[in-house]
Amino acid sequence: MHVVIQEYKNTTLSSNTAKSLCYCPYLIVNLKSWHDILLKLPPPHLFSFLPSRFMAYTMVHLCWKLSICFFYYQVVSGRVRREGHYVAAVYEHESILSPNPTALVDRRSALDLMGKNLDIYEQQAVAAARQGAQIIVFPEDGIHGFNFTRSSIYPYLDFVLHSHSGKWNPCREPYLFNDTEVIQRLSCMALKNKIFLVANLGTKQPCEHTDPHCPPDGRYQFNTNVAFDDDGTLVATYRKHNLYFEYAFDTPPEPDYKHFDTPFAGKFGMFTCFDILFFEPAVNLIRQYNLKQIVYPTAWMNQLPLLSAVEFQQAFATAFNVNILAANIHHPTLGMTGSGIYTPVKSFIYHNMESYGGKLIVAEIPVITTDHETNLESNERFRVNLHDSCRTFTSTLLDDQVCFKEQEETPGRVSEKGNEQLPPPFYAEMMYDNFTFVPVWGEKGQLQVCANTLCCYLNYQRAVLTDELYALGVFDGLHTVHGTYYVQACALVKCGGLSFSTCGQEVTDATALIDFQLWGNMSTPYIFPLLLTSGITLDFADHMGWKNNHYFMSKNRTSSGLLTAALYGRWYEKD
């Protein structure tokens, strides 16, 4: 036995060798646990004819095969993780929709439709677990769909007692409440796959007419996220606060601040879709509980150039120094796609407007601990280090005027020749708002454009002049279409054509590589840095931060053609 063990200890195995060891008559490739391995062992009576010494040798030999095979499986499946990291999964789901969501159906018909979507969820939970995922997030509206009336959605609603303080495992205790079939199935998915699971569904809760917020029909209907631990226990529920034309649902009387604990990454907070644009509850949740991991089901309709799903999800992760696990619905004809696993400095994304079907994303990311600096602390650090970043930027890109000095006024709108005044600003609609623009002409230059109290500045240099029009735009005002919220934005965007009237249009492809520094005298500390490149891909700024009450972002050479570089500020107090 010692000889056999020593032989295997001294053997270096290639991946092909390890694979071949798994192809023995008693094993299957896709092993999930030691329990699975033991079930594959031959029965003892098959060895009864063998001499005891030979049997011992055979069993040790087989055990080493099993050990190596299991270790190989652990590696290729992602179950061997780096310290301080965890494996996350999000699924962009093309949901099976009701052909007539306004029609009234019975509970059985509603369960049949939702069951088809849950079948897909179950397949994806299994696939994610096999790849070593410890948590999986599914999108908003993925189970029941959308465009219901208050009455027509009722058969699709599960009962969830949001104030329930005790632990409930719906898979193990299905008898506790009525109308919990969807909750039960999600719980069993988590339990069977030993994975934390987050999903979105419609829920109902009866209320008394003595409740001043109780709807006339005597019940609340909520757009709800549910989170289960890897034993199937319901650990958190969240009711969406900022509804987006969702007439079937009620806004909860007070914002939910919901989070749950995990053994691999600490606390996760959660909110839904449109919530990401508002202070309550998203920003307050992160600040109040110092959260660094976020789960985010969404049904987001992309709107270029400033609010595509992957663009803003990444900006939020960067602005608040958090990890975001974002799962979007997939319906390209409705402009709905864009999911990802985001860290402040890296992303794993999916955006596909061309094809149909779902997409599972699995990635290993570092845990961000509460020891990491907050966004405000990060801004202070950027202020301290700004001079160094300016020197780096100017020495490789432009002249010393790029980074304005202490007590020095910001450069005006002058051309690269220094003595020609640029054409007057022009106006165009972008994101349903009236932006003020100036064109970005020539190989390099310095620009300024102002609106209300906000002035935006740009220094730029193109590697090669292309037949593309870019413009620098500013907006400082209340956005009132598809929601009401106050925006301060400085945006360098590619226009849809060569005329000024095309600036602000949705564009998905570009070739121009532009080095730039963009800054503005923002009045809010909540700045989301947007950097979107050709094909709806993401890039990251080289430097960003505050100086002299101006927020700036700089980049030396984007990875591909520039679509949007913007400072998107949300002035929550003025909503």
C-alpha positions in Angstrom: 0.0 0.0 0.0 2.8 2.4 0.9 4.4 1.7 -2.5 1.1 2.5 -4.3 0.6 5.7 -2.3 4.2 6.8 -2.9 3.8 6.1 -6.6 0.8 8.4 -6.8 2.4 11.1 -4.7 5.3 11.3 -7.1 3.1 11.5 -10.2 2.3 14.8 -11.8 -0.9 14.5 -13.7 -2.0 16.6 -16.7 -5.6 17.6 -17.1 -6.0 14.9 -19.8 -4.6 12.3 -17.4 -7.0 13.4 -14.7 -9.9 13.3 -17.1 -9.0 9.8 -18.2 -9.0 8.6 -14.6 -12.6 9.7 -14.4 -13.6 7.5 -17.3 -13.5 4.2 -15.4 -16.5 1.8 -15.4 -17.5 2.8 -11.9 -17.6 6.6 -12.3 -19.3 9.3 -14.2 -17.7 12.6 -15.1 -20.1 14.9 -13.4 -19.5 14.1 -9.8 -21.2 16.4 -7.3 -20.1 15.1 -3.9 -18.3 12.3 -2.1 -21.7 10.8 -1.5 -22.1 10.4 -5.3 -18.6 8.8 -5.5 -19.4 6.2 -2.8 -22.6 5.3 -4.6 -20.5 4.5 -7.7 -18.3 2.0 -5.8 -18.8 -1.7 -6.8 -20.5 -3.9 -4.2 -18.1 -5.7 -1.9 -19.1 -9.2 -3.1 -17.4 -8.5 -6.4 -14.1 -8.5 -4.7 -14.7 -11.8 -2.6 -12.7 -14.0 -5.1 -9.6 -11.8 -4.8 -6.7 -12.4 -2.4 -6.8 -10.0 0.5 -3.5 -8.4 -0.5 -4.5 -7.9 -4.1 -7.9 -6.6 -2.9 -6.2 -4.0 -0.7 -3.9 -2.9 -3.6 -7.0 -2.7 -5.8 -9.0 -0.6 -3.4 -6.1 1.8 -2.7 -5.6 2.2 -6.4 -9.3 2.9 -6.9 -9.3 5.3 -4.0 -6.5 7.3 -5.5 -8.4 7.4 -8.8 -11.5 8.6 -7.0 -9.5 11.3 -5.1 -7.8 12.6 -8.2 -11.0 12.6 -10.1 -12.9 14.4 -7.4 -10.1 17.0 -7.1 -10.1 17.5 -10.8 -13.9 18.0 -10.8 -13.6 20.5 -8.0 -11.1 22.5 -10.0 -12.9 22.6 -13.3 -16.2 23.3 -11.7 -14.9 26.3 -9.8 -15.3 24.7 -6.3 -11.7 25.3 -5.5 -11.9 29.1 -4.8 -9.3 31.6 -4.0 -9.3 32.9 -0.5 -11.4 36.1 -0.1 -13.4 35.3 -3.2 -16.8 33.8 -4.0 -18.5 32.4 -7.1 -21.7 34.1 -8.2 -24.2 33.4 -10.9 -26.9 35.5 -12.6 -29.3 34.3 -15.2 -30.8 36.5 -17.9 -34.1 34.9 -18.6 -36.3 35.0 -21.7 -39.6 34.5 -19.8 -42.5 32.6 -21.2 -45.3 35.2 -21.1 -49.0 35.1 -20.9 -50.5 35.7 -24.4 -53.1 38.0 -22.8 -51.9 39.3 -19.4 -55.1 41.3 -18.9 -57.3 38.3 -19.1 -58.6 36.7 -15.9 -57.5 33.1 -15.3 -57.7 30.7 -12.4 -54.9 29.8 -10.1 -54.2 26.5 -11.8 -53.7 28.1 -15.2 -51.4 30.7 -13.6 -49.3 28.0 -11.9 -49.0 26.1 -15.2 -47.5 29.2 -16.9 -45.2 30.0 -14.0 -44.2 26.4 -13.8 -42.7 26.6 -17.3 -40.5 29.5 -16.2 -39.6 27.7 -13.0 -38.6 24.6 -15.0 -36.0 26.8 -16.7 -34.9 28.3 -13.4 -34.3 24.8 -12.0 -32.1 23.9 -14.9 -30.1 27.0 -14.5 -29.7 26.5 -10.7 -28.4 23.0 -11.4 -25.9 24.4 -14.0 -24.7 27.2 -11.7 -24.2 24.8 -8.8 -22.2 22.5 -11.0 -19.9 25.4 -11.8 -19.4 26.1 -8.2 -21.7 29.0 -7.7 -22.6 29.8 -4.2 -25.4 32.3 -5.0 -27.6 32.8 -8.1 -29.9 35.7 -8.9 -32.9 35.6 -11.3 -34.5 38.6 -12.9 -37.6 40.7 -12.1 -40.8 39.5 -13.7 -39.1 36.4 -14.8 -41.7 34.0 -13.3 -45.0 35.6 -14.1 -44.3 38.2 -16.8 -45.7 41.8 -17.0 -48.4 44.1 -18.3 -51.1 42.8 -15.9 -53.9 44.7 -14.4 -54.5 44.6 -10.6 -57.2 42.0 -11.0 -55.6 39.8 -13.7 -52.3 39.4 -11.8 -54.1 38.1 -8.7 -54.0 34.4 -9.6 -50.2 34.7 -10.1 -49.6 36.0 -6.6 -48.1 33.9 -3.7 -48.7 34.6 -0.1 -45.7 36.0 1.8 -46.0 37.4 5.3 -43.3 40.1 5.1 -43.4 40.7 8.8 -42.8 37.0 9.7 -40.0 37.0 12.2 -39.5 33.3 12.5 -37.5 31.1 10.2 -39.5 29.4 7.5 -38.3 26.7 5.1 -41.1 26.4 2.4 -39.6 23.3 0.9 -39.5 21.5 4.3 -42.7 23.1 5.6 -45.1 23.5 2.6 -48.2 23.3 4.8 -47.5 26.4 6.8 -49.3 28.9 4.5 -51.7 28.5 1.5 -50.9 29.8 -2.0 -47.1 29.3 -1.7 -46.4 26.9 -4.6 -43.9 29.2 -6.2 -42.1 30.0 -3.0 -42.0 26.3 -2.2 -40.4 25.5 -5.5 -37.8 28.2 -5.3 -36.9 27.0 -1.8 -36.5 23.4 -3.0 -34.2 24.6 -5.8 -31.9 26.3 -3.2 -32.0 23.2 -1.0 -31.4 20.6 -3.7 -28.5 22.6 -5.2 -27.1 23.9 -1.9 -27.0 27.4 -3.2 -28.2 30.8 -2.1 -31.0 31.8 -4.4 -32.7 35.2 -5.1 -35.8 35.5 -7.3 -38.6 37.9 -8.0 -42.3 37.2 -7.9 -45.7 38.8 -7.2 -47.0 38.5 -3.6 -50.2 39.2 -1.8 -50.9 40.2 1.8 -54.4 40.8 3.3 -54.9 44.1 5.2 -57.5 45.5 7.4 -59.6 48.6 6.4 -58.4 50.2 9.6 -55.0 50.4 7.9 -55.0 53.8 6.3 -52.9 52.5 3.4 -55.0 49.4 2.8 -56.3 49.3 -0.8 -60.1 49.2 -1.4 -60.0 45.4 -2.3 -58.5 44.6 1.2 -55.1 43.3 0.1 -51.7 44.5 -0.7 -50.0 43.3 -3.9 -46.3 43.7 -4.0 -43.5 43.2 -6.5 -41.3 41.1 -4.3 -37.7 39.7 -4.1 -37.2 36.6 -2.0 -33.8 35.3 -0.9 -33.2 31.7 0.3 -30.1 30.3 2.0 -28.5 27.1 0.8 -30.8 25.0 3.0 -33.9 26.5 1.4 -34.8 28.8 4.3 -36.4 32.1 3.4 -33.9 34.6 4.8 -35.2 37.9 3.4 -38.1 39.5 1.4 -38.0 42.9 -0.3 -41.0 44.8 -1.7 -40.1 47.1 -4.6 -40.5 50.7 -3.6 -40.1 52.6 -6.9 -42.6 51.1 -9.3 -42.3 51.7 -13.0 -45.8 52.0 -14.4 -46.7 48.8 -12.5 -50.4 49.3 -11.9 -50.9 45.8 -10.7 -48.7 46.4 -7.6 -48.8 48.6 -4.5 -45.9 50.7 -3.1 -45.2 49.5 0.4 -46.1 52.1 3.1 -42.5 52.4 4.1 -39.3 51.6 2.3 -37.8 48.1 3.0 -34.2 48.0 4.0 -33.5 44.3 3.5 -30.3 42.3 3.6 -29.3 38.8 4.4 -26.1 37.1 5.7 -24.0 34.5 3.8 -21.0 32.5 5.1 -18.9 33.4 2.0 -19.3 37.1 1.5 -21.1 38.6 4.6 -24.2 40.7 4.1 -26.0 41.1 0.8 -28.5 44.0 0.3 -31.3 43.9 -2.3 -33.5 46.2 -4.3 -35.2 46.0 -7.7 -34.8 47.7 -11.1 -36.0 51.3 -11.0 -35.0 51.6 -7.3 -31.4 52.0 -8.5 -32.1 55.6 -9.6 -33.4 56.8 -6.2 -32.0 57.5 -2.8 -34.8 55.4 -1.1 -34.2 52.6 -0.5 -31.0 51.8 -2.5 -28.6 54.5 -1.4 -29.9 54.6 2.2 -29.7 50.8 2.5 -26.0 50.8 1.4 -25.1 53.7 3.7 -27.1 52.6 6.7 -25.8 49.1 6.8 -22.4 49.7 5.1 -23.2 47.0 2.5 -20.6 45.9 -0.1 -22.6 43.1 -1.9 -25.9 43.8 -3.8 -28.3 41.4 -5.5 -30.4 43.2 -8.1 -33.2 41.6 -10.1 -34.4 43.9 -12.9 -36.5 44.2 -16.0 -34.7 47.1 -17.5 -35.4 48.6 -20.9 -32.2 50.0 -22.3 -32.1 53.7 -23.2 -28.9 55.0 -24.8 -26.7 56.9 -24.6 -26.9 57.3 -20.7 -29.1 54.5 -19.3 -28.3 51.2 -20.9 -28.5 48.4 -18.3 -24.9 47.3 -18.2 -23.6 50.9 -18.4 -25.5 52.1 -15.3 -25.1 48.8 -13.3 -21.3 49.2 -13.7 -21.4 52.9 -12.8 -23.4 52.1 -9.6 -20.9 49.5 -8.6 -18.0 51.9 -9.2 -19.7 54.9 -7.5 -20.5 53.0 -4.3 -17.6 50.6 -4.3 -19.8 47.5 -4.2 -20.3 44.2 -6.0 -23.6 43.9 -7.9 -25.1 40.7 -9.1 -27.6 42.0 -11.7 -30.1 39.7 -13.5 -32.2 41.3 -16.3 -35.0 39.9 -18.3 -34.3 39.0 -22.0 -36.8 40.4 -24.5 -34.8 42.2 -27.3 -37.9 43.4 -29.1 -38.7 45.4 -26.0 -35.2 46.6 -25.6 -34.7 44.4 -22.5 -31.3 42.8 -22.1 -28.1 43.5 -20.0 -27.1 41.5 -17.0 -23.8 41.1 -15.2 -21.6 40.4 -12.3 -19.9 43.7 -11.4 -17.1 44.7 -9.1 -15.9 48.4 -8.9 -13.1 47.7 -11.4 -14.2 44.7 -13.4 -17.3 43.3 -15.0 -18.7 40.1 -16.5 -21.6 41.1 -18.7 -24.1 40.0 -21.2 -25.9 42.3 -23.6 -27.5 40.8 -26.7 -30.1 42.5 -28.8 -29.8 40.1 -31.7 -30.6 36.6 -30.5 -33.1 35.0 -28.2 -32.8 32.6 -25.3 -31.4 33.0 -21.8 -27.8 33.3 -20.6 -26.1 32.1 -17.4 -23.1 34.1 -16.2 -20.9 32.6 -13.6 -17.8 34.4 -12.2 -15.5 34.4 -9.3 -15.1 37.8 -7.7 -13.4 39.2 -4.6 -15.3 39.9 -1.4 -15.4 43.6 -0.7 -15.2 44.0 3.1 -16.4 46.8 5.2 -12.7 47.7 5.7 -12.7 49.0 2.2 -13.1 52.8 2.0 -16.5 54.3 1.3 -17.3 56.4 -1.7 -16.9 59.6 0.2 -13.5 58.4 1.6 -12.5 57.4 -1.9 -13.4 60.9 -3.1 -11.1 62.4 -0.4 -8.3 60.1 -1.5 -8.8 61.2 -5.1 -8.5 64.8 -3.9 -5.2 64.1 -2.3 -3.8 62.2 -5.2 -5.2 64.4 -7.9 -2.0 66.3 -8.6 -0.1 63.0 -9.3 -2.9 61.8 -11.6 -2.9 65.1 -13.4 0.9 64.9 -14.0 0.5 61.4 -15.3 -2.3 62.4 -17.6 -0.7 65.6 -18.9 2.7 64.1 -19.5 1.2 61.4 -21.7 -1.7 63.2 -23.3 -2.1 67.0 -23.4 -0.4 70.1 -22.1 -0.2 71.4 -18.6 -3.5 73.3 -18.9 -5.5 70.1 -18.7 -5.5 69.9 -14.9 -6.4 73.3 -13.7 -4.4 74.5 -10.7 -5.5 75.7 -7.3 -7.4 79.0 -7.4 -7.2 79.0 -11.2 -10.2 79.5 -13.3 -11.3 76.7 -15.6 -10.4 77.1 -19.3 -13.0 78.7 -21.5 -14.4 77.5 -24.8 -11.4 78.1 -27.0 -10.2 76.0 -30.0 -7.0 74.1 -30.2 -5.4 77.1 -31.9 -6.0 79.1 -28.7 -7.5 82.2 -30.3 -10.5 81.1 -32.3 -13.9 81.1 -30.6 -15.9 77.9 -31.2 -19.4 78.0 -32.8 -22.2 78.9 -30.4 -23.9 76.0 -28.5 -26.8 74.1 -30.0 -29.7 72.3 -28.4 -30.9 68.8 -28.9 -33.1 66.3 -27.1 -31.3 63.5 -25.3 -32.9 61.1 -22.9 -36.1 63.2 -23.3 -34.2 66.1 -21.8 -33.2 69.4 -23.5 -29.4 69.2 -23.5 -27.1 72.1 -24.4 -24.2 70.9 -26.7 -21.0 72.0 -28.3 -19.5 70.0 -31.1 -16.2 68.2 -30.6 -14.2 69.0 -33.7 -10.6 68.5 -34.8 -7.8 66.3 -33.5 -7.6 67.9 -30.1 -9.1 70.8 -28.1 -10.6 72.2 -25.0 -14.3 72.8 -24.6 -16.8 74.3 -22.1 -20.6 74.2 -22.0 -22.9 75.4 -19.3 -26.6 75.1 -18.3 -28.1 76.6 -15.1 -25.6 76.1 -12.3 -23.6 73.4 -14.1 -20.6 73.9 -16.3 -18.9 70.9 -18.1 -15.3 70.9 -19.4 -13.5 68.6 -21.8 -9.9 68.3 -22.9 -9.6 65.7 -25.7 -7.2 64.3 -28.3 -8.1 61.8 -31.0 -5.6 59.2 -32.2 -7.0 59.4 -35.7 -9.6 61.7 -37.1 -12.7 59.7 -38.2 -15.8 60.7 -40.1 -17.9 60.8 -36.8 -19.4 63.7 -35.0 -19.1 63.9 -31.2 -20.6 66.5 -28.9 -20.2 67.6 -25.3 -23.5 68.1 -23.6 -24.8 69.4 -20.3 -28.1 69.1 -18.5 -29.0 70.5 -15.1 -32.7 70.0 -14.3 -35.7 67.9 -13.5 -36.2 64.9 -15.7 -40.0 64.4 -16.1 -40.5 61.6 -18.7 -41.0 58.0 -17.4 -40.2 59.1 -13.9 -39.4 62.3 -12.1 -35.9 62.9 -10.8 -33.3 65.6 -10.8 -30.2 65.1 -13.0 -26.9 66.9 -13.5 -25.1 65.4 -16.4 -21.9 66.2 -18.4 -21.7 63.9 -21.4 -19.4 63.3 -24.3 -21.4 61.3 -26.8 -21.2 60.1 -30.4 -24.0 61.6 -32.5 -26.2 59.5 -34.7 -25.0 61.3 -37.9 -23.0 64.3 -39.0 -25.7 66.9 -38.3 -26.3 68.5 -34.9 -29.9 67.3 -34.8 -28.6 63.7 -34.5 -26.7 64.3 -31.2 -28.5 62.5 -28.4 -29.7 59.7 -30.6 -29.2 56.0 -29.7 -25.9 54.8 -31.2 -24.3 51.3 -30.7 -21.2 51.4 -32.8 -18.2 53.7 -33.0 -14.6 53.7 -34.2 -13.0 56.9 -32.7 -10.4 56.3 -30.0 -10.3 59.4 -27.9 -8.1 60.4 -24.9 -10.1 62.7 -22.7 -10.5 64.4 -19.4 -14.1 65.4 -18.5 -15.1 67.4 -15.5 -17.9 69.6 -14.1 -18.8 71.6 -11.0 -21.4 69.1 -9.8 -23.6 70.1 -6.9 -24.3 66.6 -5.7 -21.8 64.0 -4.4 -23.6 61.2 -6.1 -21.8 60.9 -9.4 -22.1 57.8 -11.6 -19.2 57.5 -14.1 -20.4 56.1 -17.4 -17.9 54.8 -20.0 -19.5 52.9 -22.8 -17.7 51.7 -26.0 -18.6 50.2 -29.3 -20.9 47.2 -29.3 -22.3 48.1 -25.9 -19.1 47.1 -24.1 -17.7 48.6 -20.9 -14.4 50.4 -20.2 -13.0 51.9 -17.0 -11.6 55.4 -16.3 -7.9 55.7 -15.5 -8.7 58.4 -12.9 -11.8 59.9 -11.3 -12.5 62.0 -8.3 -12.9 65.5 -6.9 -10.8 68.7 -7.1 -11.8 72.2 -6.3 -15.5 71.3 -6.2 -15.3 69.7 -9.6 -15.7 66.0 -10.3 -13.5 64.6 -13.1 -12.9 61.5 -15.1 -10.0 60.8 -17.4 -9.1 58.1 -19.8 -6.1 57.5 -22.1 -7.3 55.6 -25.1 -10.5 53.6 -24.8 -10.4 49.9 -25.5 -12.6 50.4 -28.6 -14.6 53.2 -30.3 -16.1 55.6 -27.8 -19.9 55.8 -27.5 -20.4 57.6 -24.2 -18.2 59.1 -21.5 -20.4 60.9 -18.9 -20.7 62.1 -15.4 -24.3 61.3 -14.4 -25.2 63.1 -11.2 -28.3 62.4 -9.2 -29.3 65.4 -7.0 -31.8 63.4 -4.8 -32.8 66.3 -2.6 -34.3 68.1 -5.6 -36.5 65.2 -6.8 
